[in-house]
């Protein structure tokens, strides 16, 4: 198999529409400035900037009836106890914001159109789609009509409590989460669209995800965030993230691709550097991750094509490039990089417009 297929057909969730059902489709996102380290109740230690993907998404539906706060979760058409426990814990944790959750039972069905172990933040799309459903349900329960901005803010706030990066998936395009001086109107409580108009050069960014390894990570993101509490470089890292956010925002306004590339790659390697210098130290990168990085840097040097890489908390490589370079970069990926991927697997994605409501309580 050369290319990971993403199902574009309506997923089972939208095929089985019944009464009193809310359905949202929400995409994943890829961070350029990384969120790594948190405090309090899912508050970020530093600002993060991402763009929301177009293709890789989760579609979540909820149905509800009078009850006592129980939840049942079906993931990709199967019962999944691990995800169900996570959903139940999440629903309990947000009950003070949505008190009606204590007097209903929820049936939740979630479908991912991408493999959830492919190195794409599946918690971002899963938690954001659930948070959007719950925000819609709150509107129905309370009979209030929030403005679009208020609705998205509330959904981002609730998504954040499930998974920090999920707060960013609520919005399309470039998104910032975490208060920082370089972006007036940025917040720790929820994400918002990036405060500036980005240069045309960055308006149609592609992300090809090369699947080097799809195994379960040896250290989860939750554990990784926790290790930042005692990390010897934590303070410097948080200062660096604010500086990198400011530099990246300016570069994106000006169309400065060189600076964009240098910050994005520094953030990716820096994230893994933090893991490698945690106590205990750990490595999520694989030899093929490094081969791919070397190849990308050599290709960029040789061709001057503004292609770069970023990494999530895992070994898979996200190759970022502007739409105008699609044919040469795709050729390069096919000829030189797929050989480093598990079963030649990759997923082609690009910047997207954000979540989509499929059904609202009908
Ligand atoms: O949202 P979480 O808790 O899964 O943390 C995500 C952290 C990274 O994906 C590594 C970086 C980011 O900002 O998305």
Boltz pocket constraint, residues with backbone or C-beta under 6 A from the ligand:
constraints:
  - pocket:
      binder: B
      contacts: [[A, 29], [A, 30], [A, 31], [A, 33], [A, 34], [A, 35], [A, 36], [A, 48], [A, 121], [A, 123], [A, 163], [A, 164], [A, 165], [A, 166], [A, 221], [A, 222], [A, 225], [A, 271], [A, 311], [A, 312], [A, 313]]
      max_distance: 6.0
